[in-house]
Amino acid sequence: MRSSDPAISGRARRGAALVSSVIAAAALAHPSPALSYCRTSVCPETKQTAAVCTPAQPNDCGIPLAWPSPCVSYSIQEDASTQVSLADTEAIFEEAFAAWTQADCGGGRTPRIELVYTGPVACDAHEYNQTKGNANIITFRDDRWPYAGAGSTLALTTVTYNLKTGDIYDADMEINSSDVDLSIGDSRPSFDLLSIATHEAGHFLGLSHSSDFDATMFADYRPGSVALRDLDDDDRAGICAVYPPGAPIKGCDPTPRHGFSGACAADQPDEEDGGCAAAPGGRGGAPGAGILLAALASLGAAARARRAAAGRPGRERSR
């Protein structure tokens, strides 16, 4: 996505325990040859986050990410933002996710994935709990942006997934409403929230950046543009490959792994019966074995659009 010049920066290539998808502002977006879609991937041997593209690229690596269930939930933090009301936020993300779930895969078919809104939640942290309830949370950062690049970052999506299989376990979005002048509607857009939301929804579903200048998943966003609201052929090909059309989804259960809770882990009661949850992807290993958190993509200012900044070990950010 792009900020006062929303722009999505380059694809994350190094990763360890945590991958984040960042949106930053770019002054100008220059077209590049269309190389079709890319899927975010994990390289288990090196514990790196990478991409697998179609057609293949020389640096492709690993197992593509995807939600293992065709029924996935998302929640919105109840306070929303001083810039955008909860009702407007709900409508915008419903439209953003629908752009992907209703994509035309040919013959009137759509991707076999359903997004279910669970309603507002109290928790405003990105976290994945292995012994307590979870929620895939969308939250605004009104007070301050707690990460580097506050002046050029539009949003951050953190995805937790299985290191061995690429199964996504959890995804949380944080929107920089502290430093970014967000806009909604079609009148005088600045940093169009629907464009940002639609791009980030692609990362939420497992897509990486595209080199197609017209794609919603292109890594740069021009401020004032609303073009990223609508998918390009490149985007449609990608989402249909991740979730191929199939039989109708019956008995949709969007409950997150380890159960749903709208409260953060610290506000949830401890297990009283001594029960525990197995670490996803690990058998008899240390807690968290086999889990990777990876950074997916970003939008940023022109000067920073393609400069990767390494955070502390286990975190990867593209800017």
C-alpha positions in Angstrom: 0.0 0.0 0.0 1.1 3.6 -0.2 1.0 6.3 2.5 0.7 10.1 2.0 2.2 8.2 -0.7 1.0 4.8 0.3 3.4 2.3 -1.2 4.0 -1.3 -0.5 7.7 -2.2 -0.3 9.6 -5.2 -1.3 9.0 -8.8 -0.3 10.5 -10.0 2.9 13.4 -12.5 2.3 15.0 -13.1 5.6 12.9 -14.4 8.5 13.0 -16.3 11.7 10.4 -16.5 14.2 8.2 -13.6 13.1 7.2 -12.2 9.8 5.4 -8.9 9.5 3.7 -7.3 6.5 4.3 -3.6 6.3 2.7 -0.9 4.2 4.5 2.3 3.6 4.2 5.4 1.5 5.9 5.9 -1.8 6.2 9.2 -3.7 6.2 7.6 -7.1 5.5 4.1 -8.3 7.4 3.0 -11.4 6.0 0.2 -13.6 7.9 -3.0 -13.9 7.5 -6.1 -16.1 4.5 -8.3 -15.1 5.8 -11.4 -13.5 2.4 -12.7 -12.3 1.6 -13.6 -8.7 3.8 -14.7 -5.8 2.8 -16.6 -2.7 4.5 -16.1 0.6 6.5 -19.1 1.6 8.6 -20.6 4.4 12.0 -22.3 3.8 12.2 -24.8 6.8 15.9 -25.5 6.5 17.0 -21.9 6.8 13.9 -20.6 8.7 13.5 -17.9 6.1 10.4 -16.3 4.8 10.5 -16.1 1.0 8.1 -16.4 -1.9 7.1 -18.9 -4.6 6.1 -17.2 -7.8 4.3 -18.1 -11.0 6.2 -18.1 -13.3 9.0 -19.3 -11.1 11.8 -16.9 -10.1 15.4 -17.7 -9.5 15.2 -17.0 -5.8 11.9 -18.9 -5.1 12.2 -21.0 -2.0 10.1 -23.2 0.3 6.5 -24.1 1.1 3.7 -21.7 0.2 1.5 -20.4 3.1 -2.2 -20.9 3.3 -5.0 -21.3 5.8 -5.6 -25.0 6.3 -9.3 -24.5 6.8 -11.6 -22.9 4.1 -13.4 -21.1 6.9 -11.4 -18.3 8.6 -12.5 -15.6 11.1 -11.3 -12.0 11.7 -12.1 -9.5 14.4 -11.9 -5.7 14.7 -10.7 -4.0 17.9 -13.7 -2.3 19.4 -12.2 1.2 19.8 -11.4 1.5 16.1 -9.8 4.9 15.5 -10.5 8.6 16.0 -10.2 8.8 12.2 -12.5 5.9 11.3 -15.5 4.7 13.3 -16.0 1.0 14.1 -19.0 0.9 11.7 -17.0 2.3 8.8 -14.1 -0.1 9.6 -16.4 -3.1 9.6 -17.8 -2.0 6.2 -14.4 -1.4 4.7 -12.9 -4.7 5.7 -16.0 -6.6 4.7 -15.5 -5.1 1.2 -11.7 -5.7 1.2 -12.0 -9.4 2.1 -14.9 -9.8 -0.4 -12.7 -8.6 -3.2 -10.7 -11.8 -2.7 -13.3 -14.3 -1.7 -15.5 -13.3 -4.6 -12.7 -13.2 -7.2 -13.6 -14.7 -10.6 -11.7 -18.0 -11.0 -13.4 -18.7 -14.3 -16.7 -20.4 -15.1 -18.5 -18.5 -12.4 -16.3 -20.2 -9.7 -14.7 -18.4 -6.8 -11.9 -19.3 -4.4 -12.8 -21.9 -1.8 -12.2 -19.7 1.2 -14.7 -17.9 3.4 -14.0 -15.1 5.8 -16.3 -14.7 8.8 -16.4 -11.5 10.9 -16.7 -12.4 14.6 -17.5 -8.9 15.7 -15.6 -6.3 17.8 -13.0 -7.5 20.4 -11.3 -5.9 23.4 -7.8 -7.2 22.6 -5.6 -4.7 20.8 -2.3 -6.8 20.7 -1.0 -9.0 17.9 -0.3 -12.4 19.6 -0.7 -16.1 19.1 -1.6 -18.1 22.1 -0.8 -21.8 22.3 -2.7 -22.4 25.5 -5.5 -19.8 25.4 -8.1 -18.5 23.0 -7.1 -16.4 19.9 -8.6 -14.0 17.4 -7.3 -12.7 14.1 -7.3 -9.0 15.0 -7.4 -5.8 13.0 -6.5 -2.8 15.1 -5.5 0.8 14.7 -2.5 2.5 16.4 -3.8 6.0 17.2 -1.4 7.0 20.0 1.9 6.0 18.4 3.4 3.5 16.0 5.4 1.1 18.1 7.8 0.0 15.4 10.6 1.6 13.3 9.6 3.7 10.3 6.7 5.4 11.9 6.7 8.2 9.3 6.6 5.9 6.3 4.8 2.8 7.5 1.1 2.5 6.8 0.3 -0.9 8.3 1.8 -4.2 9.6 0.4 -7.7 9.3 1.9 -10.4 11.5 1.3 -14.0 10.4 2.0 -17.1 12.5 2.4 -20.4 10.6 3.7 -23.9 10.8 7.3 -24.1 9.8 7.0 -27.6 8.3 3.7 -27.3 6.5 3.1 -23.6 5.8 -0.3 -23.8 7.5 -1.4 -20.4 8.8 -2.4 -20.4 12.4 -3.0 -16.7 13.1 -2.9 -13.3 11.4 -3.2 -9.8 12.9 -3.2 -6.4 11.2 -2.1 -3.1 12.7 -2.9 0.2 11.0 -0.7 3.3 11.5 -3.4 5.8 12.3 -1.0 7.8 14.4 1.2 9.1 11.5 -1.0 8.5 8.5 -4.0 10.6 7.4 -6.5 7.9 6.4 -9.4 8.5 4.1 -12.6 6.7 3.3 -15.0 7.1 0.5 -14.3 8.5 -3.0 -14.1 12.2 -2.2 -10.5 13.6 -2.1 -8.8 10.3 -1.0 -5.4 10.6 0.7 -4.3 7.3 2.1 -7.2 5.3 1.0 -8.1 2.8 3.8 -9.9 0.5 1.5 -6.9 0.2 -0.7 -4.6 -0.5 2.3 -7.1 -3.0 3.6 -7.5 -4.9 0.3 -3.7 -5.2 -0.1 -3.2 -6.4 3.4 -6.1 -8.8 3.1 -4.0 -10.4 0.3 -1.2 -10.9 2.7 -3.6 -12.2 5.4 -4.6 -14.9 2.8 -1.0 -15.9 2.0 0.0 -13.8 -1.0 3.3 -12.0 -1.4 4.1 -8.9 -3.6 3.5 -9.0 -7.3 5.7 -7.4 -9.9 2.7 -6.5 -12.0 2.3 -2.7 -11.7 -1.5 -2.9 -12.0 -1.9 -5.6 -9.4 -3.4 -4.9 -5.9 -0.4 -6.8 -4.6 2.1 -4.6 -6.3 4.6 -3.3 -3.8 4.0 0.5 -4.2 1.0 2.7 -3.6 0.5 6.2 -5.0 -1.3 8.5 -2.5 -4.7 9.5 -3.5 -5.2 6.4 -5.7 -8.2 4.0 -5.2 -7.0 1.5 -7.8 -5.9 -1.1 -5.3 -9.5 -1.6 -4.2 -10.1 -3.7 -7.3 -8.2 -6.9 -8.2 -6.2 -7.3 -11.4 -5.9 -10.5 -13.4 -2.6 -11.1 -11.5 -4.4 -11.0 -8.1 -7.2 -13.2 -9.3 -4.8 -15.8 -10.6 -3.0 -15.8 -7.3 -5.9 -16.2 -4.9 -7.5 -18.9 -7.1 -4.2 -20.8 -7.0 -4.0 -20.6 -3.2 -7.6 -21.6 -2.7 -8.8 -23.5 -5.8 -12.5 -23.6 -6.4 -14.2 -26.7 -5.1 -17.2 -28.1 -3.4 -19.4 -25.7 -1.4 -18.2 -25.0 2.1 -20.7 -26.7 4.5 -20.9 -26.3 8.2 -18.4 -23.4 8.3 -16.6 -23.2 11.6 -14.3 -20.2 11.8 -13.1 -20.8 15.4 -9.4 -19.9 15.6 -6.8 -22.5 16.7 -7.1 -23.2 20.5 -10.5 -21.5 20.5 -11.8 -18.0 20.2 -11.4 -15.2 22.7 -11.8 -11.5 22.2 -9.5 -10.8 25.2 -5.8 -10.7 25.1 -4.0 -13.7 26.8 -3.2 -11.6 29.9 -6.9 -11.0 30.4 -8.0 -14.6 29.9 -8.3 -16.8 33.0 -5.6 -19.4 33.4 -6.4 -23.1 32.9 -7.7 -24.4 36.2 -7.6 -28.1 35.3 -4.0 -28.2 34.3 -4.9 -28.6 30.7 -2.5 -27.6 28.0 -2.4 -27.2 24.2 0.3 -28.8 22.1 2.7 -26.5 20.3 1.6 -26.3 16.7 4.0 -28.2 14.4 6.0 -29.6 17.3 5.9 -33.0 19.0 7.5 -33.3 22.3 9.7 -30.3 21.5 10.1 -26.9 23.2 7.0 -24.7 23.3 6.6 -23.1 19.9 8.7 -25.6 18.1 7.8 -25.7 14.4 6.2 -22.3 14.5 7.3 -19.3 12.4 6.1 -15.8 12.4 7.0 -14.1 9.2 6.9 -10.6 7.6 5.1 -10.4 4.4 5.1 -7.0 2.7 5.0 -3.2 3.1 4.2 0.2 1.8 6.7 3.0 2.3 8.1 6.4 1.4 10.1 6.4 -1.8 13.4 6.7 0.0 12.6 3.6 2.0 10.4 1.6 -0.3 13.0 -1.0 -0.9 15.2 -0.9 2.1 14.7 -3.8 4.5 15.2 -3.0 8.1 16.0 -6.0 10.4 14.4 -5.9 13.8 15.3 -8.0 16.8 16.0 -11.7 16.1 12.8 -13.5 15.0 11.2 -10.4 13.3 11.3 -9.5 9.7 10.0 -6.3 8.2 9.9 -5.0 4.6 9.7 -1.3 4.1 
